[in-house]
């Protein structure tokens, strides 16, 4: 039973345009969400996070939106650059609710290709 | 330079052999984790440890063992009981604070011949 779902295995976007990566979750106890970026044969790199008390968090070209009622979050990259081509993982934690033990649940990832 | 190191980068093993993957961190993080990544799959948690001399099984612990004798080190042993050991193994650590961001090492690619 997948608690964190990234339904699009891949996404292609033209350089300079917006990339939107989506993530859905089923566990209502999740209260902290993260996005990681991963290149082949390397470890994931933390990108941006958001807690459930917010609906938006922005860091440079990266913005994460959270819709708690829909159990949906998205990562927007504007403008997209060829160096953004990587696999993006969505992850969720139930830290604040106290139900978890510092574990993250990951989606399967979305491979983003930014075309020059 | 703070970070997480994993060694070796590539590891080959014959069937039936145990092998130990190294993970060291100098970030002074309390918690450490081992994940496995297979093609087209997300990261699946093998084991985690929140404190020295204590660790818990994750979702796919069968065929693996760990130890946490020092705060900085969390080695993973892939035993011969693991049915499909060929995978990319990732180690991570975190502060266990309110913003529990896990930071990852570069990974070890294990191939069973």
Interface residues (C-beta under 8 A of the other chain):
Chain A: X4 X9 X32 X34 X36 X41 X42 X43 X44 X45 X46 X49 X51 X89 X93 X95 X96 X101 X102 X103 X104 X106 X107 X108 X109
Chain B: X4 X6 X31 X40 X41 X42 X43 X44 X45 X48 X50 X56 X58 X88 X90 X92 X94 X96 X98 X99 X100 X101 X102 X103 X104 X105 X106 X107 X109
